[in-house]
Structure formats: C-alpha cells, structure tokens
C-alpha cells in the first residue's frame, strides 16, 4: 500500500509534463499560423512597392526608357554600318586598275556604309600626294566613328547615375524613417514602423541597380562593336592605299 501511494505523485508529474508539452506545441503551432497570416497581410504588390519608392522611381523609369531607346537605335545603326558586300574592295580594285574612277565613285555612293564613304573620299583625292589621301580618309573615318558613338555617353551616364539615384532614394527614405521615429510621442521605437520605412527605402536601390546594370552591359557591348568596325576600317584603309600603289592597267 505504501508503494502505491509513493508512485502516485510520479504519475501525476509525468501527466503534467506531457500536458505542458502538448500545450507548448499547440502554442507554437498557433504562433506559426499567426505569423503566416501576418506575412500574407504585409505582402504588397509590385505596383505598391513601386509607388513606395517615391518620385525618384519615375526618374529611374525615364532613364530606363532612354536606355532602351539608345541601345536599340545604336544597335541598328552599328549593324547597318558593318554590313557591306564582301566583294566591295575587289570591285573598287578592278575599277581603279582599269582607270574607271567614275564607276568606283558611283559604287561607293550606292553603298551606304562608313567604309564606302572613306573609300569615296580617297578616290576623290586620287592624283594628290599619298599623305593627303590618307589624311582625308582618316578624317572621314573620325567623323563616321563620332556619328556611331552618338548616344553612348548617355548610356555611360545612366549606368553610373541610376544606382546613385537609387542610393539617394534610400538615404532619403532612411532620413524620413528617423524623422518619423523622432516624432513618435511615446518615445519608443516601433519595429513595424522602422522595418516598413526601411524596405520602402531600399526599393529605390533595387530600381537603380535594375536600370544601371543593363545600361552598363549595353554600353560596353556597343563600344565593342564600334571598336571592331574601327579595326575593319583601318584594314580597308591599308587595302585602299595598296590599290593606289598598284600600276594602272592600260
């Protein structure tokens, strides 16, 4: 009888411990459900997030539109400039060797390309010293390259300026957060107020990087295409000068 009485408290203690564990699990599950409901409540859409970034987001949208326009327009212009008949220089060589200068000039004018305009200027200078011919070709080449590079400084500015504008928006947002905190009459720091202001402030940084990174790669891509064309123009200049040094067929 004494053994039964002494084991009863142990059973009650085990039952209480089990019940406490069940209660803790239930509370943890309830807390998880409340956190999930709260996360769904706090989730915002892209448009709301965009508007939360403030007026600087519209500046970034404008810069993004300018970036896309410049890239597409320059890409088409550069691709058109690099398109030329592979037999162009062979035909120029044949015309010049035959003494048919008029046909060579007409071929250059019918070919809409910087290389053709370079060769045309050189043909028009035939009869003058070779140095004058080469200088005239180089002058035309410099003008053509300057035309192709139109708008590229804007891309470079956008690639560096858009992230800076994003950082500016972040700083402005953080300043506004601290202003709201200082205006809090309770004198305490509300985590919800602080976190809301911080993620809204970070939106402009994300927007600036979204605009700046593509602008950076677009600028470098177009510069590489232009440099490739410059090498081709230099090779054409050398080939044209070699043609002029060949004897004329009679």
Secondary structure, 3 states (H helix, E strand, C coil): CHHHHHHHHHHHHHHHHHHHHHHHHHHHHHHHHHHHHHHHHHCCCHHHHHHHCCCHHHHHHHHHHHHHHHHHHHHHHHHHHHCCCCCHHHHHHHHHHCCCHHHHHHHHHHCCCHHHHHHHHHHHCCCCCHHHHHHHHHHHHHHHHHHHCCCHHHHHHHHHHHHHHHHHHHHHHHHHHHHHHHCCCCCCCCHHHHHHHHHHHHHHHHHHHHHHHHHHHHHHHHHHHHHHHHHHHHHHHHHHHHHHCCCCCC
